[in-house]
Amino acid sequence: MKKIYLVLILLLGITGLAKSQNDPNAKKVLDGVSLKLKTLKGVTANFSYTTKDRNKSLKGSVKGQISIKGQKYYIKQAGTEIFCNGLKVWNFNGEDEVTVADVESDDNKTLSPQKLLSNFYDKDFTYKLVSSAGSYHEIMMVPTDKRKNFKQVTVFVDKSKNLIAKADVIDKSDNTIGFTLTNIVTNVAIPDSKFAFDPAKHPGVEVVVQ
């Protein structure tokens, strides 16, 4: 379930100023995505991701739904769910257990919305514009910290929507995780209750505090 955080790259875009060694053409595209996203009050979309090994053999495919409102988000994949109200993150296994952690401690484990909405991007990655042919701007991003569990992320910005619609993530084992967003709806009014786990609606579920 942790891998799903990476799909948020597609919606949240990039904030902050680029380092001088980063491609200014890539910066211009990503800044445009970020500026647009800041004007949206709420976003919903369907997502899918596939995993292929280093030989390009398909290892798995998953579909789900995502909702985002500022730094709050909700992700549903089959029976499992992730809730985040900006302060706490709940991971619900869909059955009998939900783990809850502070956003800050959870951020240390993965790429979360809070990190993607901060200036971490510019100090943790270098990036360059690979191509602007066709309907997408293709931008390759490489983490500066080689201890990350992935070594490259390539995002595809839809030129007509000015939103990131696809991404490919290559991990340390050379597996490729491909993400795609569909049915993107912007400026959706989403209640704050959507982004917090409600024990009253899940009687009998054990809450594990991390």
RAVEN-V102815 format. One record per run of one state. SS is the DSSP state (A for helix, B for strand, O for the rest). FROM is the first residue (numbers start at 1). LEN is the number of residues. Records with the same first field share a line. If there is no record, write none. Layout:
SS: FROM-LEN, FROM-LEN
//
This chain:
O: 1-1, 13-11, 39-4, 53-5, 70-2, 78-2, 85-3, 93-4, 108-5, 117-3, 132-4, 144-6, 159-4, 172-4, 187-5, 196-3, 202-4, 210-1
A: 2-11, 24-15, 103-5, 113-4, 120-5, 192-4, 199-3
B: 43-10, 58-12, 72-6, 80-5, 88-5, 97-6, 125-7, 136-8, 150-9, 163-9, 176-11, 206-4
//
